[in-house]
Amino acid sequence: MKANMSTPPSIQRPSARTDHRADPEKRFATWISSDPVRDFHSVRQVWVSKFATQGTIFRINGEPRDDGWFTPEGETQALRIGRDCFLSRDEAALDADSRRRHKVTSLKNTLERIEKLIASD
């Protein structure tokens, strides 16, 4: 996906209809900020939705990197902005809901396979 070269790329904001798991290439797309005052490099807190199926979304402090990753304070493992963490709580909540729906669907499919195995005996 080509970005508009007149404005600096940062991170893509997911829309409510976007399912990043359906199209893996869109997971790493860039986002053009609609708020020119908010510079990506000035961001020091993000909302993490990566672990939403095991708990809740939470806010962390850290440093953004030039390559679209965010390194939390005191950690060595970075998070991908726009996939694992987001700049706003609303974006993180949308992604968390999507992750939870995907997990429920996966568990239902597993349950169906187990029921078929039991029924075949």
Salt bridges, closest charged atoms under 4 A:
ASP19 OD1 - ARG21 NH1 3.92
GLU63 OE1 - ARG44 NH1 3.51
ASP66 OD1 - HIS41 ND1 3.56
ASP67 OD2 - ARG65 NH2 3.07
ASP84 OD1 - ARG83 NE 3.54
ASP84 OD1 - ARG99 NH2 3.83
GLU91 OE2 - ARG13 NH1 3.66
ASP95 OD2 - ARG99 NE 2.66
ASP97 OD1 - ARG100 NH1 3.55
